[in-house]
Amino acid sequence: MLSAFQGAIEGNYRYYQYYANAFVALVAAFASYVARNEPSRWAWSLVIVVALILLVASRNELDKFNGRAEVITK
């Protein structure tokens, strides 16, 4: 059972961590950029689209992990 749970962690939870951390880093970096410069509409659009993709991907991976963990622990 432990190896199955570790597999779930490696298969989904690590991806969740990556996507969530990339989202936070993108928002922080862009906020820092906005503080010093005035970004174009294109830059705003790009950052918003990428941030949404990262947010949706992280939630998807977390849901997959929670589903697998529930099946394993029952």
C-alpha distance (Angstrom), angle and dihedral (degrees) to the residues before:
residue distance angle dihedral
M1 . . .
L2 3.80 . .
S3 3.81 92.7 .
A4 3.82 90.4 50.1
F5 3.79 90.5 51.7
Q6 3.80 91.4 47.6
G7 3.80 88.0 50.9
A8 3.80 89.9 53.8
I9 3.77 89.7 50.3
E10 3.80 92.5 50.4
G11 3.80 93.7 40.7
N12 3.78 100.0 49.0
Y13 3.79 116.3 -3.4
R14 3.82 94.6 60.8
Y15 3.81 89.6 53.6
Y16 3.80 89.6 49.7
Q17 3.81 89.7 52.6
Y18 3.79 92.0 48.9
Y19 3.80 95.6 48.7
A20 3.81 93.7 43.9
N21 3.80 93.2 48.0
A22 3.80 91.7 45.9
F23 3.82 88.5 52.4
V24 3.80 91.9 52.0
A25 3.81 92.1 45.9
L26 3.81 92.3 48.9
V27 3.80 92.8 50.5
A28 3.80 92.6 46.2
A29 3.79 93.4 47.0
F30 3.78 93.1 47.5
A31 3.81 91.6 46.9
S32 3.79 88.4 53.4
Y33 3.80 90.0 48.7
V34 3.81 91.9 49.3
A35 3.80 90.5 51.5
R36 3.80 90.9 61.5
N37 3.81 103.8 28.0
E38 3.76 140.1 29.8
P39 3.81 106.1 -118.1
S40 3.77 121.6 -147.3
R41 3.79 124.1 -113.4
W42 3.79 88.0 -104.7
A43 3.80 91.3 57.8
W44 3.81 91.9 47.7
S45 3.80 90.6 49.2
L46 3.78 93.1 48.7
V47 3.79 94.1 48.5
I48 3.80 92.7 46.7
V49 3.81 92.7 49.9
V50 3.82 93.6 47.0
A51 3.81 91.4 45.2
L52 3.80 91.4 51.7
I53 3.79 91.5 48.5
L54 3.81 91.1 50.7
L55 3.80 91.8 46.6
V56 3.81 93.6 50.1
A57 3.81 92.2 44.3
S58 3.80 92.4 50.7
R59 3.81 92.9 49.6
N60 3.81 90.2 47.5
E61 3.80 92.7 52.9
L62 3.81 92.1 45.7
D63 3.81 90.6 51.7
K64 3.81 90.4 49.4
F65 3.80 91.3 49.3
N66 3.80 92.9 48.4
G67 3.80 90.4 50.1
R68 3.80 93.0 49.6
A69 3.81 92.4 44.6
E70 3.80 90.8 51.4
V71 3.81 91.9 51.7
I72 3.81 91.7 47.3
T73 3.80 96.1 48.1
K74 3.82 96.1 48.1
